[in-house]
C-alpha cells in the first residue's frame, strides 16, 4: 500500500509459531515494528518491485513460492491490491529482524490476508447505499497503523466489555472523489474460553468523526439500531465488533 502504512494486523513472529501450542497465548500483533505487508506493498507501489528484489532486503529461501494472491480490495487505478508472496513476506520479515521461519510462511501469509479482507468487508457494510456504486465502487487509497493511539470507543470497550485492542488502523477510501477515513480497532480472544488455543479476531470498524460525513453515517446507524431495538429487531451484528 502507501509508504506511510505503519502496521500489519498480525504479528508474524507469534503466529508463525502457531504450529506449537505455546504460541496460542501470545498476542498476535507486534506493537512496535512496521508491517511486513506495508513494507512490501508500499515499496512495490512506488518502484514496481517487491521487497525481495530490493538491495537492502535479505533474499528469501529459493524454494518459497513466488505467486501472489490478488485481494478483493480495489485501487484507484482500477486494479486490485496484491498481497505479497511467501518469499516477499519472508524477506520483509528478515529485513525487520523478525527471524522468520521458512516453514511458517504458509500459515502466516493466509492469516495476514484474511484479516485484511475482513477489514475491507466491514468497510463495505458501511458504504452500502452511500453512492459509491455510481462511479464504479469504493476504492482503498491508503492505510496507516496507529497502535499507540487508543480511541475513546476502544477505551470504553476496554472498561465494560473487552481487553484493549491490540492494534488500530486508519484506512482512507475514495467514494466518487470523496475521501473517507475509517478507524479499525483489532481485538483478539480465544474461541471456547481463555483456555482454548483457537484464536479469533474482532474488528470494530467505523467512519472517523473528523467530518460531517462520518458524523452523519454513524448517527444514522445509531438511530437504525435504536429503532431496531424498539421494534424488537436484533441489532447486535451492527453494534458489536465483527468476529472472524
C-alpha positions as CSV (number, residue, x, y, z in Angstrom):
1,X,0.0,0.0,0.0
2,X,1.2,3.6,0.5
3,X,4.6,4.1,2.0
4,X,3.0,5.7,5.0
5,X,1.4,2.5,6.1
6,X,2.8,1.5,9.5
7,X,1.4,-1.7,10.6
8,X,0.1,-5.2,9.8
9,X,-2.6,-6.7,12.0
10,X,-0.7,-9.9,12.5
11,X,2.5,-10.5,14.5
12,X,4.3,-12.8,12.1
13,X,6.7,-13.9,14.9
14,X,3.9,-15.1,17.2
15,X,1.5,-16.5,14.6
16,X,4.4,-18.1,12.6
17,X,5.0,-20.3,15.6
18,X,1.3,-21.3,15.7
19,X,2.3,-24.9,15.0
20,X,3.3,-25.1,18.6
21,X,0.7,-24.9,21.4
22,X,2.9,-22.4,23.4
23,X,2.2,-19.6,20.9
24,X,-1.6,-19.7,21.4
25,X,-1.5,-17.4,24.4
26,X,0.7,-14.7,22.8
27,X,-0.8,-11.5,21.4
28,X,-0.9,-12.0,17.6
29,X,0.3,-8.4,16.8
30,X,3.6,-6.7,17.0
31,X,3.1,-3.3,18.6
32,X,6.5,-1.8,17.7
33,X,7.5,-2.9,14.2
34,X,6.3,-1.7,10.8
35,X,4.1,-4.0,8.9
36,X,5.8,-6.6,6.7
37,X,2.8,-6.3,4.3
38,X,3.1,-2.5,4.4
39,X,6.8,-2.6,3.6
40,X,6.3,-4.9,0.7
41,X,3.3,-3.2,-0.9
42,X,4.5,0.3,-0.1
43,X,7.7,-0.1,-2.0
44,X,6.2,-2.2,-4.7
45,X,3.7,0.6,-5.5
46,X,6.5,3.1,-5.8
47,X,9.1,1.3,-7.9
48,X,7.3,-1.7,-9.3
49,X,9.5,-4.2,-7.4
50,X,8.8,-6.5,-4.4
51,X,10.8,-6.2,-1.3
52,X,12.7,-9.4,-2.1
53,X,14.1,-7.6,-5.1
54,X,15.5,-4.6,-3.2
55,X,19.2,-4.4,-2.4
56,X,18.7,-3.8,1.3
57,X,16.4,-6.8,1.7
58,X,17.6,-10.3,2.5
59,X,17.0,-12.9,-0.1
60,X,14.4,-15.5,0.9
61,X,14.9,-19.3,0.5
62,X,14.7,-20.2,-3.1
63,X,12.0,-22.8,-2.6
64,X,9.4,-20.4,-1.1
65,X,6.5,-19.7,-3.5
66,X,6.6,-16.5,-5.6
67,X,3.0,-16.5,-6.5
68,X,0.9,-13.7,-5.0
69,X,-2.8,-13.5,-4.2
70,X,-4.9,-10.7,-5.6
71,X,-7.1,-9.2,-2.9
72,X,-10.7,-8.1,-3.3
73,X,-9.6,-4.5,-2.4
74,X,-9.7,-2.1,-5.4
75,X,-7.2,0.6,-6.0
76,X,-7.7,4.0,-7.6
77,X,-6.1,2.9,-10.9
78,X,-8.8,0.2,-11.4
79,X,-6.7,-2.8,-10.3
80,X,-6.8,-4.6,-7.0
81,X,-4.2,-4.6,-4.3
82,X,-2.0,-7.6,-4.5
83,X,-0.7,-9.4,-1.3
84,X,2.9,-10.3,-1.1
85,X,4.1,-13.8,-1.9
86,X,5.6,-16.1,0.8
87,X,9.1,-15.2,-0.5
88,X,8.4,-11.5,-0.2
89,X,6.9,-11.9,3.2
90,X,9.9,-13.8,4.4
91,X,12.3,-11.2,3.0
92,X,10.4,-8.3,4.6
93,X,10.3,-10.1,8.0
94,X,14.0,-10.8,7.8
95,X,14.8,-7.2,7.0
96,X,13.0,-6.2,10.2
97,X,15.0,-8.8,12.2
98,X,11.9,-10.9,13.0
99,X,13.9,-14.2,12.5
100,X,11.3,-15.7,10.1
101,X,11.0,-19.5,9.6
102,X,10.5,-20.8,6.1
103,X,8.0,-23.4,7.1
104,X,5.7,-20.9,8.8
105,X,5.1,-18.8,5.7
106,X,2.3,-21.0,4.5
107,X,0.4,-20.2,7.8
108,X,1.4,-16.5,8.3
109,X,0.5,-15.2,4.8
110,X,-3.1,-16.6,4.7
111,X,-3.8,-15.3,8.2
112,X,-2.5,-11.8,7.2
113,X,-4.5,-11.7,4.0
114,X,-7.7,-13.0,5.7
115,X,-7.6,-10.3,8.4
116,X,-7.3,-7.5,5.8
117,X,-10.1,-9.0,3.7
118,X,-12.3,-8.9,6.8
119,X,-11.5,-5.3,7.4
120,X,-12.5,-4.4,3.9
121,X,-15.7,-6.3,4.1
122,X,-16.7,-4.3,7.2
123,X,-15.9,-1.1,5.5
124,X,-18.2,-2.2,2.6
125,X,-21.0,-2.7,5.0
126,X,-20.8,0.9,6.0
127,X,-20.5,2.0,2.4
128,X,-23.7,0.2,1.3
129,X,-26.2,2.7,-0.2
130,X,-23.8,5.6,0.2
131,X,-23.4,6.2,-3.6
132,X,-20.1,4.6,-4.4
133,X,-21.7,2.4,-7.0
134,X,-22.3,5.4,-9.2
135,X,-18.6,5.7,-10.1
136,X,-17.5,2.1,-10.1
137,X,-17.3,1.4,-6.4
138,X,-15.4,2.5,-3.3
139,X,-11.6,2.2,-3.5
140,X,-8.9,2.0,-0.9
141,X,-6.4,4.9,-1.1
142,X,-4.1,4.2,1.8
143,X,-3.9,2.9,5.4
144,X,-1.8,3.7,8.4
145,X,-1.2,1.8,11.7
146,X,-1.7,3.7,14.9
147,X,-1.2,1.1,17.6
148,X,-0.4,3.6,20.4
149,X,-3.4,5.8,19.8
150,X,-6.3,4.3,21.7
151,X,-9.7,5.7,20.5
152,X,-12.3,6.9,23.0
153,X,-14.5,4.0,21.9
154,X,-11.8,1.5,22.5
155,X,-11.2,2.9,26.0
156,X,-14.9,2.4,26.7
157,X,-15.0,-1.1,25.4
158,X,-11.9,-2.0,27.5
159,X,-13.8,-0.8,30.6
160,X,-17.1,-2.7,30.0
161,X,-16.5,-5.4,27.6
162,X,-13.1,-6.3,26.1
163,X,-9.4,-6.1,26.7
164,X,-7.9,-3.1,24.9
165,X,-7.4,-3.6,21.1
166,X,-4.0,-5.0,20.1
167,X,-3.8,-2.7,17.1
168,X,-5.5,0.2,15.3
169,X,-5.6,1.1,11.7
170,X,-6.9,4.1,9.8
171,X,-7.9,3.3,6.3
172,X,-8.7,6.1,3.7
173,X,-11.2,5.2,0.9
174,X,-12.3,7.1,-2.1
175,X,-16.0,7.3,-2.8
176,X,-16.5,9.1,-6.1
177,X,-14.0,11.7,-5.2
178,X,-14.9,12.0,-1.6
179,X,-12.2,10.7,0.8
180,X,-13.5,8.9,3.9
181,X,-11.3,7.8,6.8
182,X,-12.3,4.6,8.7
183,X,-11.0,3.6,12.1
184,X,-10.4,-0.1,12.7
185,X,-9.7,-1.5,16.2
186,X,-8.4,-5.1,16.2
187,X,-9.3,-7.3,19.2
188,X,-8.4,-10.9,19.8
189,X,-9.6,-13.7,22.0
190,X,-9.8,-17.4,22.3
191,X,-12.7,-19.3,21.0
192,X,-14.2,-21.6,23.6
193,X,-12.8,-19.6,26.5
194,X,-9.4,-18.4,27.8
195,X,-8.0,-22.0,28.0
196,X,-8.7,-22.6,24.3
197,X,-5.9,-22.4,21.8
198,X,-8.1,-21.3,18.9
199,X,-7.5,-17.6,18.3
200,X,-10.2,-15.4,16.7
201,X,-10.3,-11.7,15.8
202,X,-12.9,-9.0,16.5
203,X,-12.8,-6.0,14.1
204,X,-14.5,-2.8,15.2
205,X,-14.8,-0.7,12.0
206,X,-16.5,2.7,11.8
207,X,-16.1,6.1,10.0
208,X,-13.9,8.6,11.7
209,X,-15.6,11.6,13.3
210,X,-13.4,14.1,11.5
211,X,-16.1,15.5,9.2
212,X,-19.8,15.8,8.7
213,X,-20.0,12.7,6.5
214,X,-18.6,10.4,9.2
215,X,-20.9,12.0,11.8
216,X,-23.9,11.5,9.5
217,X,-23.2,7.9,8.8
218,X,-22.6,7.0,12.5
219,X,-25.7,8.9,13.6
220,X,-27.9,7.1,11.0
221,X,-26.6,3.8,12.2
222,X,-27.3,4.7,15.8
223,X,-30.9,5.6,15.2
224,X,-31.4,2.5,13.0
225,X,-30.1,0.4,15.9
226,X,-32.3,2.3,18.4
227,X,-35.5,1.8,16.3
228,X,-34.5,-1.8,15.7
229,X,-34.4,-2.5,19.4
230,X,-37.6,-0.6,19.9
231,X,-39.4,-2.9,17.4
232,X,-37.7,-6.0,18.7
233,X,-35.3,-6.4,15.9
234,X,-31.8,-7.6,16.7
235,X,-29.0,-5.1,16.1
236,X,-26.2,-7.0,17.7
237,X,-24.5,-7.6,14.4
238,X,-24.1,-3.9,13.7
239,X,-23.3,-2.8,17.2
240,X,-20.6,-5.3,18.1
241,X,-17.2,-5.8,16.6
242,X,-17.1,-8.2,13.8
243,X,-15.8,-11.7,14.6
244,X,-13.7,-13.7,12.2
